[in-house]
Every structure is written in structure tokens, then in C-alpha cells.
């Protein structure tokens, strides 16, 4: 427990320092986390003799993250880079890239003499969608007009839910919610995580988002967003747990003392980042 808390605090401090830097640092951080996550995902699947195409997955990660970053790139600040990325990451080029990937993977199946199968191909696409695609919404959120404030909603949505759910579950949790996937998770802990996330979101809105020279955000939006994040954050945790349970492993890795691998830390963020970005674009912009 002590190691888990210490490493968690250190991790949050590092994350805060990275988020204080320009948006491209966030993009690089997400890129690195996605690649490490894909490696851990690939390693976990090998327990069931599934072998994803990691080089293709990494190439796809670069393109997905670059696309998310370029969507909010300032043309006045980076005119040459913006022009290049607008062309190279346009719909036609992305369609061509997807087509090449599909043809290449089928060629591996056809000519690989059994070394690469349909299941491997399916899990390759699952890894790309599950990790870099979902995580890229954090990059897109950081690049919004108030991105420095909005990106913290992603952090709060994941961290507050996990923290409140854990301590509520430990103190008063009795009713098991998904014992076939995660025996320690309880209904009480789940409710505590959602309520805690809502309170943290509202508090952040009052103290930070509505305390500066920006148009105020209605508090009910933050409460609703806290409710949504509190729910999907736990879904992300349970989704990762279901993969680990299916593969017969306890953690995706051992990179972070007391926590496991990168995937064990970003599993909630994978589900929270898209809902934050989508909600902001529909209701707050």
C-alpha cells in the first residue's frame, strides 16, 4: 500500500509537470504511453498464443496521434508544419493508409504459412482502436482553446474516480459488483467513485475554470460530466481487468511500482478522454 501511494503521488507530480508544458509535449507523452501500452497488450496476448503485428500498430499510433494533434494546430504558429500535416493526414491519405494495412495483414495471413492468422489480425486492429485511438482524444482535448483547463478534466475523471472508488470500497464495500472479472470491486465502491468524481469536477470548475478570465462554465455541466466520467472510468478499469482475466495475468507489466504497467494506469483514461472531448464539443463550445 505504501509503495502504491508513493509511486502514485510521484506519477501525478510528473504528469502535472508535463501538462504545464506546451501541447506538443502532451502529444509526445501520449505517443510514448500508447507505444508502451501496445507492447504490454501484445505481451499479454502472447499468453494465449495471439501475436499482434506490433510494427504496424506503432506506425498506426504515430499517424493517429499526429492526426489528433494537427486538428488543433495553430496555422499562424506553425504554417509550414500545419500545411504539411493538413495534406498528409487528409481523408484520402488516411483511407489509403488503412487500405495498405488491411492488404498487408491479409498478405501475412495468405503467405505466412500459419505464422499469422485471422485472430492475430483482429487483435491487431483491436489494439490500435483500444489504445492509441482512444488515448488520442487526450491530445485533441489539450489542443482545444481552453485545452490546458480541459485536459485536467480527463485527469480528474480518471484519478478521482479511482481514488474515491478504492477508499469507499475498502471502508464500506460489501456487495460484489463484477466478481467474475474483479472480485474486489463493490457496488458501494462504484457509487463512491461516481459521487467523488462529480464532487471533484464541480470543485475544479468553481476554483479554476470559473475563477479566471474565461467564459464561466455552468456547474451542472461539470456535475453531468463528473457523472459520465465516474461511470466510464470504471468501465475502462473493468475492460482492462476482463482482458487480464482472459489472459490469466495479474498486471500488464511492472513498470510502475505498486501499480503494474502503463496499461494498468491508463485503462480508465482510455475511456474518460473520449467522453470529455465529445461532451466539450457538443455542449461547451
C-alpha positions as CSV (number, residue, x, y, z in Angstrom):
1,X,0.0,0.0,0.0
2,X,2.8,2.4,1.0
3,X,4.7,1.8,-2.3
4,X,1.5,2.2,-4.3
5,X,0.7,5.6,-2.7
6,X,4.2,6.9,-3.1
7,X,4.6,5.9,-6.7
8,X,1.1,7.3,-7.4
9,X,1.9,10.7,-5.9
10,X,5.2,10.8,-7.9
11,X,3.4,9.8,-11.1
12,X,0.9,12.6,-10.6
13,X,3.6,15.1,-10.0
14,X,5.4,14.1,-13.2
15,X,2.1,14.2,-15.1
16,X,1.3,17.7,-13.7
17,X,4.8,18.9,-14.8
18,X,4.3,17.5,-18.3
19,X,0.8,19.1,-18.6
20,X,2.3,22.5,-17.7
21,X,4.5,22.3,-20.8
22,X,3.3,23.1,-24.4
23,X,0.7,21.0,-26.1
24,X,3.2,19.1,-28.2
25,X,4.7,17.7,-25.0
26,X,1.3,16.2,-24.2
27,X,1.2,14.7,-27.7
28,X,4.7,13.2,-27.3
29,X,3.7,11.8,-23.9
30,X,0.6,10.2,-25.3
31,X,2.6,8.8,-28.1
32,X,5.1,7.2,-25.8
33,X,2.3,5.9,-23.5
34,X,0.4,4.4,-26.5
35,X,3.5,2.6,-27.7
36,X,4.4,1.2,-24.3
37,X,0.7,0.2,-23.8
38,X,0.7,-1.6,-27.2
39,X,3.8,-3.5,-26.2
40,X,2.2,-4.6,-22.9
41,X,-1.0,-5.5,-24.7
42,X,1.0,-7.6,-27.2
43,X,2.9,-9.3,-24.4
44,X,-0.4,-10.1,-22.6
45,X,-1.9,-11.7,-25.7
46,X,1.0,-14.0,-26.2
47,X,-0.2,-15.8,-23.1
48,X,-3.0,-17.1,-25.4
49,X,-0.7,-17.6,-28.3
50,X,-2.0,-14.4,-30.1
51,X,0.6,-12.4,-31.9
52,X,-0.4,-8.9,-33.0
53,X,1.6,-7.0,-35.6
54,X,3.4,-4.6,-33.4
55,X,5.3,-2.6,-36.1
56,X,2.1,-1.9,-37.9
57,X,0.4,-0.9,-34.6
58,X,3.3,1.5,-33.8
59,X,3.1,3.1,-37.3
60,X,-0.7,3.5,-36.9
61,X,-0.1,5.1,-33.4
62,X,2.2,7.8,-34.9
63,X,-0.5,8.6,-37.5
64,X,-3.4,8.6,-35.1
65,X,-1.6,10.9,-32.5
66,X,-0.3,13.2,-35.3
67,X,-3.9,13.5,-36.7
68,X,-5.2,14.3,-33.2
69,X,-2.5,16.9,-32.6
70,X,-2.8,18.5,-36.1
71,X,-6.6,19.0,-35.6
72,X,-5.9,21.9,-33.2
73,X,-2.5,23.0,-34.5
74,X,-2.2,26.8,-34.9
75,X,-1.6,27.7,-38.5
76,X,-0.1,31.1,-37.6
77,X,2.4,29.5,-35.2
78,X,3.5,26.6,-37.4
79,X,2.5,27.5,-41.0
80,X,4.8,25.0,-42.8
81,X,4.1,22.1,-40.4
82,X,0.3,22.8,-40.5
83,X,0.2,22.8,-44.3
84,X,2.2,19.5,-44.5
85,X,0.0,17.8,-41.9
86,X,-3.2,19.0,-43.4
87,X,-2.2,17.3,-46.7
88,X,-0.5,14.2,-45.4
89,X,-3.2,13.5,-42.8
90,X,-6.2,14.3,-45.0
91,X,-9.0,11.8,-45.6
92,X,-7.7,10.4,-48.8
93,X,-4.2,9.7,-47.4
94,X,-5.7,8.1,-44.3
95,X,-8.0,5.9,-46.4
96,X,-5.0,4.8,-48.4
97,X,-3.1,4.0,-45.3
98,X,-5.9,1.9,-43.9
99,X,-6.2,0.1,-47.2
100,X,-2.5,-0.7,-47.2
101,X,-2.7,-2.0,-43.6
102,X,-5.6,-4.3,-44.5
103,X,-3.9,-5.6,-47.6
104,X,-0.6,-6.1,-45.8
105,X,-2.1,-8.0,-42.9
106,X,-4.1,-10.3,-45.3
107,X,-0.8,-10.9,-47.2
108,X,0.7,-12.0,-43.9
109,X,-2.2,-14.4,-43.5
110,X,-2.0,-15.7,-47.1
111,X,1.7,-16.1,-47.4
112,X,2.7,-16.6,-43.7
113,X,2.2,-20.3,-43.7
114,X,0.2,-20.2,-40.5
115,X,2.5,-17.8,-38.6
116,X,-0.1,-15.1,-38.6
117,X,-3.9,-15.8,-38.6
118,X,-7.3,-14.0,-38.6
119,X,-7.3,-13.9,-34.8
120,X,-3.9,-12.1,-34.8
121,X,-5.2,-9.6,-37.4
122,X,-8.4,-9.0,-35.4
123,X,-6.4,-8.3,-32.2
124,X,-4.0,-6.1,-34.1
125,X,-6.9,-3.8,-35.1
126,X,-8.4,-4.1,-31.6
127,X,-5.1,-2.9,-30.0
128,X,-4.9,0.1,-32.4
129,X,-8.5,1.2,-31.6
130,X,-8.4,0.4,-27.9
131,X,-5.1,2.1,-27.1
132,X,-3.8,4.9,-29.4
133,X,-7.2,5.8,-30.9
134,X,-9.0,6.2,-27.5
135,X,-5.9,7.9,-25.9
136,X,-5.5,10.3,-28.8
137,X,-8.7,12.2,-27.5
138,X,-6.5,13.5,-24.7
139,X,-4.2,15.1,-27.3
140,X,-7.3,16.6,-29.1
141,X,-8.6,17.9,-25.8
142,X,-5.3,19.6,-24.9
143,X,-5.4,21.4,-28.2
144,X,-8.8,23.0,-27.7
145,X,-8.9,26.7,-27.0
146,X,-9.1,26.2,-23.2
147,X,-7.2,22.9,-23.6
148,X,-4.9,23.4,-20.6
149,X,-8.0,23.6,-18.3
150,X,-10.0,20.9,-20.2
151,X,-7.2,18.3,-20.1
152,X,-7.4,18.3,-16.3
153,X,-11.0,17.1,-16.6
154,X,-9.6,13.9,-18.1
155,X,-7.1,13.6,-15.2
156,X,-9.8,14.3,-12.6
157,X,-12.2,11.9,-14.3
158,X,-9.8,9.0,-14.1
159,X,-7.9,9.7,-10.8
160,X,-10.8,11.0,-8.7
161,X,-13.0,8.1,-9.6
162,X,-10.2,5.5,-9.0
163,X,-9.3,7.1,-5.6
164,X,-12.8,7.5,-4.3
165,X,-13.9,4.1,-5.5
166,X,-10.9,2.4,-3.9
167,X,-11.2,4.1,-0.4
168,X,-15.0,3.7,-0.4
169,X,-14.8,0.1,-1.3
170,X,-12.1,-0.6,1.3
171,X,-14.1,1.1,4.1
172,X,-17.7,0.2,3.5
173,X,-17.8,-2.0,0.4
174,X,-19.7,-5.3,0.8
175,X,-21.8,-6.0,-2.3
176,X,-19.7,-7.5,-5.1
177,X,-20.5,-5.9,-8.5
178,X,-18.5,-8.0,-11.0
179,X,-16.9,-10.9,-9.1
180,X,-16.3,-12.9,-12.3
181,X,-13.9,-10.1,-13.6
182,X,-12.7,-8.3,-10.5
183,X,-13.6,-9.9,-7.2
184,X,-12.7,-6.9,-5.0
185,X,-14.9,-4.4,-6.8
186,X,-18.1,-3.5,-4.9
187,X,-21.3,-1.6,-5.6
188,X,-20.6,0.8,-2.8
189,X,-17.1,1.5,-4.1
190,X,-18.5,2.1,-7.6
191,X,-21.1,4.6,-6.3
192,X,-18.5,6.3,-4.2
193,X,-16.2,6.7,-7.2
194,X,-19.0,8.3,-9.2
195,X,-20.0,10.7,-6.4
196,X,-16.4,11.5,-5.7
197,X,-15.7,12.3,-9.4
198,X,-18.8,14.6,-9.6
199,X,-17.7,16.5,-6.5
200,X,-14.1,16.8,-7.7
201,X,-15.3,18.1,-11.1
202,X,-17.6,20.7,-9.6
203,X,-14.9,21.8,-7.2
204,X,-12.4,22.2,-10.0
205,X,-14.9,24.2,-12.0
206,X,-15.6,26.6,-9.2
207,X,-12.0,27.1,-8.2
208,X,-10.3,27.0,-11.6
209,X,-12.5,27.1,-14.6
210,X,-14.8,29.8,-13.4
211,X,-12.1,31.7,-11.5
212,X,-10.1,33.1,-14.5
213,X,-10.7,35.3,-17.4
214,X,-12.8,32.8,-19.4
215,X,-16.5,32.5,-20.0
216,X,-17.9,30.7,-17.0
217,X,-18.9,27.0,-17.4
218,X,-22.3,26.1,-15.9
219,X,-21.7,24.0,-12.8
220,X,-24.4,21.5,-13.9
221,X,-22.2,20.6,-16.9
222,X,-19.4,19.7,-14.7
223,X,-21.7,17.6,-12.5
224,X,-23.0,15.8,-15.5
225,X,-19.5,15.3,-16.9
226,X,-18.4,14.0,-13.5
227,X,-21.3,11.5,-13.5
228,X,-20.4,10.3,-17.0
229,X,-16.6,10.1,-16.3
230,X,-17.2,8.4,-13.0
231,X,-19.1,5.7,-14.9
232,X,-17.0,5.2,-17.9
233,X,-13.8,5.4,-15.9
234,X,-14.8,2.3,-14.1
235,X,-15.8,0.7,-17.4
236,X,-12.3,1.3,-18.6
237,X,-10.9,-0.3,-15.5
238,X,-13.2,-3.3,-15.8
239,X,-12.5,-3.7,-19.5
240,X,-8.7,-3.9,-18.8
241,X,-9.5,-6.4,-16.0
242,X,-11.5,-8.5,-18.3
243,X,-8.5,-8.7,-20.7
244,X,-6.2,-9.6,-17.9
245,X,-8.6,-12.2,-16.6
246,X,-9.0,-13.7,-20.0
247,X,-5.2,-13.9,-20.5
248,X,-4.6,-15.2,-17.0
249,X,-2.3,-12.4,-15.8
250,X,-2.4,-10.1,-12.8
251,X,-0.9,-7.0,-14.3
252,X,0.1,-5.8,-17.8
253,X,3.6,-5.1,-16.6
254,X,5.8,-4.0,-13.7
255,X,7.0,-0.6,-14.9
256,X,5.3,1.3,-12.1
257,X,6.0,0.0,-8.5
258,X,2.7,-1.0,-6.8
259,X,0.6,-0.3,-9.9
260,X,1.8,-2.6,-12.6
261,X,2.4,-1.5,-16.2
262,X,1.3,1.6,-18.2
263,X,-1.9,-0.1,-19.2
264,X,-2.8,-0.7,-15.5
265,X,-2.6,3.1,-15.0
266,X,-4.2,4.4,-18.2
267,X,-7.1,1.9,-18.5
268,X,-9.5,4.5,-17.1
269,X,-8.1,7.3,-19.1
270,X,-8.8,5.4,-22.3
271,X,-12.5,5.6,-21.7
272,X,-12.5,9.0,-20.0
273,X,-10.6,11.0,-22.6
274,X,-13.2,10.5,-25.5
275,X,-16.2,11.3,-23.3
276,X,-14.6,14.6,-22.1
277,X,-13.7,15.6,-25.6
278,X,-17.1,14.7,-27.0
279,X,-19.0,16.4,-24.2
280,X,-17.0,19.6,-24.5
281,X,-17.5,19.8,-28.3
282,X,-21.2,19.2,-28.1
283,X,-22.2,21.2,-25.0
284,X,-19.4,23.7,-24.1
285,X,-18.1,25.0,-27.4
